[in-house]
Amino acid sequence: MMHSSASQQAPQQQKKTVFTRFLDTVEFLGNLLPHPITLFALFCVAILVASGIAGYFGVSVIDPRPEGAAGRAADGMIHVISLFNAEGLQLIVANLVSNFTGFAPLGTVLVAMLGVAIAEYSGLLSAAMRGLVMGASRRMVTLVVVFAGIISNTASELGYVVLIPLAAMLFHSLGRHPLAGLAAAFAGVSGGYSANLLLGTVDPLLSGITETAAQMIDPNYLVGPEANWYFMFASTFAITIMGAFVTEKIVEPKLGKYNVEEASEDLGGDKMGQLTDLEKKGLKLAGLAALVVSALLAMTIVPADGILRHPDTGLVSGSPFLRGIVAFIFVFFAIPGFVYGRTVGTMKNDRDVINAMSKSMSTMGMYIVLVFFAAQFVAFFKWTNFGQVFAVGGADVLQSIGLTGPMLFFAFILMCGFINLMIGSASAQWAVTAPIFVPMLMLVGYAPETIQAAYRIGDSVTNLITPMMSYFGMILAVATRYQKNLGLGTLISIMLPYSMVFVIGWSIMFYVWVFVLGIPVGPGSATYFNIAG
């Protein structure tokens, strides 16, 4: 019997070793990469040198666009244009500032963040999150924790800083394993990062990059922040169900019964702070304010003669309402946020509102610096025609091997998930990959909105298992509070089932949504793109 037991343990130990090696390799490769800002600066230099070499050798491809199309050369070819010369230097110097200030995601994200900041610094978002999670019944608590994690990504840091520690405390107070609560919240916050019921700051961020990439093929193509809203709205419920299933059927049974002796500190004070009567009153008034704002906005778009419908067609598609959706994100969060703050006393006057917005902008310094270099990279890529050359060449390869339709998107989602292991920032990864893959998949026949939706799946599902994710260290610190000897590999092994179920389940949902049911991924969003049209 002893020999049999030892022989059974050996393969398990070997599996653990292989898994640990995989995690170590991911961490090692990720650490080899420089900071994303440095990465973009290096990419800019690489493009300059590569364009000089390609221009010298006359690299070109046949332009697939029809004759007479905007930007099509007279000889019907797309040539790589060198920036490694006097003309290139002049172009760079003359447009350095305009590349930065004209970068589509910059202004939209900053404006949206101003409104979210008021709701966040007033305490509205935190109170709403606590009320949602702590008001859940014992049967529904797992579903509610995952759901709250998903919708918390409207305010980027809230889920990581507030909800994940809160969920661990909640599970512990219910006699369940606290790491299961942490894992469920982490799965919602990070694994379901792109999904949400509302449009958040990530939507204008990604759509701006997508629009710039799409205009390499069609200079007039526009991609709004609402481009993926239908699909991401539905994804919120799909990820909630998948996350709760993995927590209760896989992760929690694997963790077993919690032993408080494993904690690294006394958990006697690990109690949940209930909402006060004043906070409840603030939430009710903020909810009423949100309803009033929603009603006023609906009056501008729901009636057939709504003032924010398209002035020529009278349709919602292409209307000022959709084109100005970032302004409404600002208003929708700012007004209820101020009402809540005024009620509970965290915001008494305009100065407090201004301070909240100022604090939010002060935290965006890293993002602004990143945007400066990303904007130069995107502009260089466009000027050299590298994006179009790679897109045409890649599209030819895809068509020659017959990789189209669902299998093409499954491969694209997996590739984005793999890259995300190394580059944890959604905007940084998309700024690098969009100029190549958006034009490439457009040439194969798919619309930028659909391509972006697939990217968002790949970018989200591996957030849970990459040490490169910016909050991974903080989550590990919270986890070690409950299990003192817990290491990086253990945390990733806990989260791995979520990544596996999410990538399979979410990809199947995308396939059914796009290819079986043919539902658009957002209001007015096309599924297919016809270059001849």
PEJOQUI-V621516 format. One record per run of one state. SS is the DSSP state (H for helix, E for strand, C for the rest). FROM is the first residue (numbers start at 1). TO is the last residue. If there is no record, write none. Layout:
SS_FROM_TO ; SS_FROM_TO
//
This chain:
C_1_1 ; H_2_32 ; C_33_35 ; H_36_56 ; C_57_59 ; E_60_62 ; C_63_76 ; E_77_79 ; C_80_85 ; H_86_101 ; C_102_103 ; H_104_121 ; C_122_123 ; H_124_134 ; C_135_140 ; H_141_154 ; C_155_157 ; H_158_173 ; C_174_177 ; H_178_191 ; C_192_200 ; H_201_214 ; C_215_228 ; H_229_255 ; C_256_259 ; H_260_262 ; C_263_276 ; H_277_301 ; C_302_319 ; H_320_323 ; C_324_324 ; H_325_344 ; C_345_349 ; H_350_362 ; C_363_364 ; H_365_384 ; C_385_385 ; H_386_401 ; C_402_404 ; H_405_422 ; C_423_425 ; H_426_444 ; C_445_445 ; E_446_446 ; C_447_447 ; H_448_461 ; C_462_462 ; H_463_465 ; C_466_471 ; H_472_482 ; C_483_487 ; H_488_516 ; C_517_527 ; E_528_528 ; C_529_533
//
